[in-house]
Amino acid sequence: MSVPINYKGVLLAFPLRIDLIVGGKVVVECKAVTQYNEIFEAQTLTYLRLTGLKLGLVINFGEKRVNTGIHRVVNGL
């Protein structure tokens, strides 16, 4: 899903591409890396702020078990 970027009243040319928004309430960012980086959470937080949503999940499918690769990100909760 593409999200337009509005900076100080100016619509920028390149929108952000969010992997998935579930039910209009949760942003899901999917990764498949062996080395998790906290920058993924910062990226998801940026998506939350731009969309006005409160909850995001970063799911890393590169982990041995997917349930250890789920990270919760919140915006102002």
Z-matrix of the N, CA and C atoms (Angstrom, degrees):
N
C 1 1.448
C 2 1.528 1 108.91
N 3 1.300 2 116.47 1 134.07
C 4 1.464 3 121.60 2 178.81
C 5 1.518 4 110.32 3 -92.42
N 6 1.319 5 115.72 4 135.20
C 7 1.463 6 121.81 5 177.43
C 8 1.516 7 107.50 6 -119.04
N 9 1.338 8 117.67 7 120.99
C 10 1.465 9 119.45 8 179.13
C 11 1.526 10 110.65 9 -67.70
N 12 1.330 11 115.84 10 146.55
C 13 1.462 12 121.25 11 178.78
C 14 1.518 13 108.04 12 -104.36
N 15 1.327 14 115.19 13 118.65
C 16 1.450 15 121.52 14 179.24
C 17 1.528 16 107.59 15 -110.49
N 18 1.338 17 116.96 16 110.22
C 19 1.455 18 121.73 17 -177.96
C 20 1.520 19 109.41 18 -114.63
N 21 1.321 20 116.22 19 113.57
C 22 1.465 21 123.23 20 -179.87
C 23 1.522 22 111.83 21 50.83
N 24 1.323 23 116.08 22 43.18
C 25 1.453 24 121.49 23 176.83
C 26 1.516 25 115.16 24 83.81
N 27 1.325 26 117.41 25 -0.22
C 28 1.463 27 121.33 26 -179.43
C 29 1.525 28 108.75 27 -109.56
N 30 1.317 29 115.81 28 126.75
C 31 1.458 30 120.70 29 178.03
C 32 1.524 31 109.04 30 -82.46
N 33 1.350 32 116.12 31 117.84
C 34 1.463 33 120.30 32 -178.50
C 35 1.518 34 110.60 33 -76.29
N 36 1.303 35 116.06 34 156.63
C 37 1.466 36 122.09 35 -171.75
C 38 1.524 37 113.18 36 -69.52
N 39 1.333 38 118.11 37 -34.99
C 40 1.454 39 119.90 38 -174.28
C 41 1.523 40 110.67 39 -108.85
N 42 1.320 41 118.03 40 114.96
C 43 1.474 42 119.93 41 178.23
C 44 1.525 43 111.09 42 -77.11
N 45 1.333 44 115.29 43 159.88
C 46 1.462 45 120.20 44 174.40
C 47 1.517 46 109.09 45 -79.83
N 48 1.319 47 116.41 46 149.45
C 49 1.465 48 121.39 47 179.87
C 50 1.519 49 108.99 48 -112.44
N 51 1.320 50 115.41 49 106.96
C 52 1.462 51 121.93 50 178.40
C 53 1.522 52 108.02 51 -88.48
N 54 1.337 53 116.00 52 137.08
C 55 1.463 54 120.21 53 -178.17
C 56 1.527 55 111.80 54 -62.23
N 57 1.341 56 116.78 55 -49.15
C 58 1.465 57 119.62 56 -173.33
C 59 1.513 58 110.10 57 -159.49
N 60 1.337 59 116.55 58 138.37
C 61 1.463 60 122.24 59 169.87
C 62 1.518 61 106.67 60 -121.20
N 63 1.330 62 116.08 61 121.71
C 64 1.456 63 121.56 62 -175.46
C 65 1.522 64 109.63 63 -99.43
N 66 1.320 65 115.75 64 122.22
C 67 1.455 66 121.54 65 175.66
C 68 1.517 67 114.68 66 59.89
N 69 1.322 68 116.89 67 19.38
C 70 1.463 69 119.83 68 -178.78
C 71 1.515 70 112.84 69 69.24
N 72 1.359 71 117.76 70 14.32
C 73 1.461 72 120.67 71 -175.32
C 74 1.521 73 115.17 72 -129.29
N 75 1.322 74 118.67 73 -26.42
C 76 1.464 75 121.60 74 -173.56
C 77 1.528 76 109.91 75 -126.65
N 78 1.330 77 115.74 76 126.64
C 79 1.458 78 121.76 77 174.94
C 80 1.526 79 107.66 78 -89.37
N 81 1.325 80 117.19 79 128.19
C 82 1.459 81 121.81 80 177.60
C 83 1.522 82 108.35 81 -116.55
N 84 1.324 83 115.03 82 122.01
C 85 1.455 84 121.99 83 177.70
C 86 1.523 85 107.50 84 -108.75
N 87 1.330 86 117.36 85 119.68
C 88 1.466 87 122.45 86 -176.78
C 89 1.522 88 110.35 87 -100.26
N 90 1.323 89 115.46 88 132.90
C 91 1.464 90 122.39 89 177.56
C 92 1.518 91 108.48 90 -130.15
N 93 1.316 92 116.97 91 159.79
C 94 1.459 93 122.77 92 175.94
C 95 1.521 94 107.96 93 -143.12
N 96 1.328 95 115.33 94 71.11
C 97 1.459 96 121.39 95 -176.83
C 98 1.525 97 109.98 96 -127.46
N 99 1.325 98 116.28 97 150.96
C 100 1.460 99 119.82 98 178.20
C 101 1.522 100 111.31 99 -82.52
N 102 1.322 101 117.43 100 -27.22
C 103 1.468 102 121.87 101 179.58
C 104 1.529 103 109.07 102 -111.22
N 105 1.340 104 117.19 103 106.64
C 106 1.466 105 121.47 104 -179.83
C 107 1.518 106 109.62 105 -71.53
N 108 1.328 107 116.02 106 141.36
C 109 1.452 108 122.06 107 179.72
C 110 1.522 109 108.39 108 -126.33
N 111 1.334 110 117.46 109 136.24
C 112 1.463 111 121.22 110 -179.15
C 113 1.520 112 112.72 111 -66.36
N 114 1.316 113 117.97 112 -12.92
C 115 1.460 114 120.91 113 176.90
C 116 1.525 115 111.02 114 -62.26
N 117 1.334 116 117.29 115 -25.31
C 118 1.460 117 121.26 116 177.63
C 119 1.530 118 110.63 117 -63.37
N 120 1.343 119 116.47 118 -36.87
C 121 1.459 120 120.26 119 177.85
C 122 1.528 121 110.59 120 -69.83
N 123 1.321 122 117.44 121 -38.27
C 124 1.466 123 121.15 122 177.17
C 125 1.522 124 110.59 123 -64.20
N 126 1.325 125 116.35 124 -39.26
C 127 1.462 126 121.46 125 177.70
C 128 1.536 127 110.16 126 -62.67
N 129 1.324 128 116.05 127 -45.03
C 130 1.467 129 120.53 128 179.49
C 131 1.518 130 110.70 129 -65.34
N 132 1.325 131 118.20 130 -39.17
C 133 1.460 132 121.53 131 177.41
C 134 1.524 133 111.34 132 -62.40
N 135 1.321 134 116.66 133 -37.54
C 136 1.469 135 120.52 134 175.50
C 137 1.520 136 110.60 135 -62.10
N 138 1.331 137 117.07 136 -44.07
C 139 1.462 138 120.79 137 177.10
C 140 1.524 139 111.14 138 -60.75
N 141 1.332 140 116.83 139 -41.06
C 142 1.465 141 120.67 140 179.14
C 143 1.526 142 110.92 141 -62.61
N 144 1.311 143 116.71 142 -44.34
C 145 1.469 144 120.35 143 -179.29
C 146 1.527 145 111.62 144 -64.88
N 147 1.330 146 116.95 145 -40.44
C 148 1.467 147 120.24 146 -178.87
C 149 1.525 148 112.46 147 -70.22
N 150 1.328 149 117.41 148 -31.95
C 151 1.458 150 120.65 149 -179.00
C 152 1.520 151 112.66 150 -91.65
N 153 1.347 152 117.15 151 -15.34
C 154 1.458 153 120.55 152 -177.50
C 155 1.520 154 112.94 153 80.45
N 156 1.322 155 117.42 154 10.68
C 157 1.463 156 120.89 155 179.18
C 158 1.524 157 109.83 156 -86.09
N 159 1.334 158 116.59 157 164.28
C 160 1.458 159 121.37 158 -173.53
C 161 1.525 160 114.64 159 -107.38
N 162 1.329 161 119.03 160 -24.87
C 163 1.453 162 120.96 161 -172.20
C 164 1.522 163 111.66 162 -126.21
N 165 1.340 164 115.09 163 137.25
C 166 1.457 165 120.59 164 177.26
C 167 1.514 166 110.86 165 -139.98
N 168 1.312 167 116.19 166 154.14
C 169 1.460 168 122.60 167 176.62
C 170 1.519 169 109.02 168 -128.19
N 171 1.327 170 115.42 169 134.61
C 172 1.458 171 120.99 170 170.69
C 173 1.519 172 105.54 171 -106.14
N 174 1.320 173 116.97 172 118.60
C 175 1.454 174 121.21 173 -179.69
C 176 1.526 175 108.26 174 -112.36
N 177 1.333 176 114.95 175 119.32
C 178 1.457 177 120.79 176 -179.85
C 179 1.527 178 108.67 177 -102.32
N 180 1.313 179 116.29 178 108.95
C 181 1.451 180 121.80 179 179.81
C 182 1.533 181 112.23 180 -81.81
N 183 1.330 182 117.45 181 0.53
C 184 1.447 183 121.35 182 178.59
C 185 1.521 184 113.19 183 -85.71
N 186 1.332 185 117.42 184 -6.63
C 187 1.463 186 121.58 185 177.37
C 188 1.519 187 110.44 186 -74.55
N 189 1.329 188 115.47 187 158.94
C 190 1.459 189 119.57 188 177.06
C 191 1.525 190 110.94 189 -61.87
N 192 1.322 191 115.73 190 -42.20
C 193 1.463 192 121.52 191 175.81
C 194 1.527 193 107.47 192 -121.65
N 195 1.303 194 116.35 193 130.17
C 196 1.468 195 120.31 194 -175.38
C 197 1.529 196 111.55 195 -62.03
N 198 1.325 197 118.23 196 -35.59
C 199 1.471 198 119.08 197 -176.50
C 200 1.530 199 112.62 198 -65.65
N 201 1.332 200 119.10 199 -19.94
C 202 1.465 201 120.39 200 174.17
C 203 1.522 202 111.52 201 -84.78
N 204 1.317 203 117.80 202 -9.33
C 205 1.457 204 122.08 203 -178.95
C 206 1.513 205 114.04 204 -102.49
N 207 1.338 206 117.88 205 14.67
C 208 1.468 207 120.97 206 179.85
C 209 1.524 208 109.01 207 -99.50
N 210 1.324 209 115.77 208 125.11
C 211 1.467 210 121.79 209 -179.82
C 212 1.529 211 109.07 210 -124.39
N 213 1.313 212 116.12 211 130.11
C 214 1.467 213 122.58 212 -178.53
C 215 1.520 214 109.74 213 -92.09
N 216 1.328 215 115.96 214 135.19
C 217 1.469 216 122.06 215 179.34
C 218 1.530 217 106.95 216 -127.53
N 219 1.343 218 116.36 217 130.70
C 220 1.462 219 119.70 218 179.76
C 221 1.519 220 110.90 219 -121.46
N 222 1.310 221 114.67 220 151.72
C 223 1.459 222 122.34 221 179.18
C 224 1.527 223 108.27 222 -117.49
N 225 1.319 224 116.29 223 96.20
C 226 1.456 225 120.84 224 174.46
C 227 1.509 226 116.44 225 73.03
N 228 1.306 227 119.42 226 28.43
C 229 1.468 228 121.11 227 176.25
C 230 1.500 229 110.47 228 -96.81
